[in-house]
Amino acid sequence: QVQLVESGGGLVQAGGSLRLSCAASGSIFSINVMGWYRQAPGDQRELAATITSGGITNYADSVKGRFTVSMNNGKSAVYLEMNSLKPEDTAVYYCYAKKGPFTLWGKGTLVTVSS
């Protein structure tokens, strides 16, 4: 079992920054991808950014150049540095992990960007 717990969400003005953290615990030894998805009200959940255990990153076009995803060496935490935030970044941000064939999710943290 792996547990993913997010922190760092909140309210920020447009143009501001936030850093999300996700702590992974339990059987993390075969996690090979971690990252963040997000879901805005009325929308489907979508990719924000992911990073593999080898350090390869993938970003949604809408966040490229503004968001940075990183993972610690022990694969026990993943971070999302969000800069130049826009109102359209408002969403619940979910921590994501891929462990073999299994996809794991945190419960989410709300990010609200005011204009």
C-alpha positions as CSV (number, residue, x, y, z in Angstrom):
1,Q,0.0,0.0,0.0
2,V,1.1,3.5,-0.8
3,Q,-0.4,6.6,0.7
4,L,-0.1,10.0,-1.0
5,V,-0.7,13.2,1.0
6,E,-0.7,16.6,-0.6
7,S,0.0,20.0,1.1
8,G,0.6,23.5,0.0
9,G,-2.6,24.6,-1.7
10,G,-4.3,27.8,-1.0
11,L,-5.4,31.2,-2.3
12,V,-3.0,33.3,-4.3
13,Q,-3.4,36.4,-6.5
14,A,-2.7,36.2,-10.2
15,G,1.0,36.4,-10.9
16,G,1.9,34.8,-7.6
17,S,3.5,31.6,-6.7
18,L,2.8,28.4,-4.7
19,R,4.7,25.2,-4.0
20,L,2.8,22.0,-3.7
21,S,4.2,19.0,-1.9
22,C,3.2,15.3,-1.9
23,A,4.6,12.9,0.7
24,A,4.5,9.2,-0.3
25,S,4.6,6.5,2.4
26,G,4.3,2.8,2.5
27,S,5.6,0.4,-0.2
28,I,7.2,3.1,-2.4
29,F,10.1,1.0,-3.7
30,S,8.7,0.3,-7.2
31,I,7.2,3.7,-7.9
32,N,8.5,4.8,-11.3
33,V,6.5,7.9,-12.1
34,M,5.2,10.7,-9.8
35,G,3.5,14.0,-10.5
36,W,0.4,16.1,-10.5
37,Y,-2.9,16.2,-12.2
38,R,-5.5,18.8,-11.8
39,Q,-9.3,19.2,-12.0
40,A,-11.1,22.5,-12.4
41,P,-14.8,22.8,-11.6
42,G,-16.9,21.2,-14.3
43,D,-13.8,19.8,-16.1
44,Q,-12.2,16.4,-16.4
45,R,-9.0,15.7,-14.5
46,E,-6.0,16.6,-16.6
47,L,-2.2,16.2,-16.6
48,A,-0.3,19.1,-15.1
49,A,3.2,17.6,-14.8
50,T,5.0,14.3,-14.2
51,I,8.5,13.1,-13.5
52,T,10.0,9.6,-13.9
53,S,12.4,8.1,-11.4
54,G,15.1,8.8,-14.1
55,G,14.3,12.5,-14.0
56,I,12.4,12.8,-17.3
57,T,9.6,15.4,-17.0
58,N,6.4,15.9,-18.9
59,Y,4.3,19.1,-18.7
60,A,1.0,20.1,-20.1
61,D,1.4,22.9,-22.7
62,S,-0.6,25.2,-20.5
63,V,1.9,25.1,-17.7
64,K,5.2,24.9,-19.6
65,G,7.6,27.6,-18.5
66,R,5.7,28.4,-15.4
67,F,5.5,25.1,-13.4
68,T,8.4,22.9,-12.3
69,V,8.0,19.3,-11.1
70,S,10.7,17.6,-9.0
71,M,11.1,14.5,-6.9
72,N,13.4,13.6,-4.1
73,N,16.0,10.9,-4.4
74,G,14.1,8.4,-2.3
75,K,11.0,8.8,-4.4
76,S,9.2,9.6,-1.1
77,A,8.1,13.1,-2.2
78,V,7.2,15.1,-5.3
79,Y,6.9,18.8,-5.6
80,L,5.3,21.3,-7.9
81,E,6.6,24.8,-8.0
82,M,4.0,27.0,-9.7
83,N,4.9,30.5,-10.8
84,S,3.1,33.2,-12.7
85,L,-0.2,31.7,-11.7
86,K,-3.3,32.5,-13.7
87,P,-7.0,32.3,-12.7
88,E,-7.3,29.4,-15.1
89,D,-4.9,27.4,-12.9
90,T,-7.6,27.3,-10.3
91,A,-8.3,23.6,-9.6
92,V,-7.9,20.7,-7.2
93,Y,-4.4,19.4,-7.6
94,Y,-4.0,15.6,-7.2
95,C,-0.7,13.9,-6.4
96,Y,-0.2,10.9,-8.8
97,A,2.1,7.9,-8.7
98,K,2.6,4.9,-10.9
99,K,3.7,1.8,-9.2
100,G,4.1,-1.0,-11.7
101,P,0.7,-1.4,-13.4
102,F,-1.1,0.5,-10.6
103,T,-2.1,4.2,-10.6
104,L,-2.3,5.9,-7.2
105,W,-3.9,9.2,-6.2
106,G,-3.9,11.5,-3.3
107,K,-7.0,13.2,-2.0
108,G,-6.2,16.5,-3.6
109,T,-5.4,20.1,-2.5
110,L,-7.3,23.1,-3.7
111,V,-5.4,26.0,-5.5
112,T,-7.4,29.1,-6.1
113,V,-6.0,32.0,-8.1
114,S,-7.8,35.3,-7.9
115,S,-7.8,37.9,-10.6
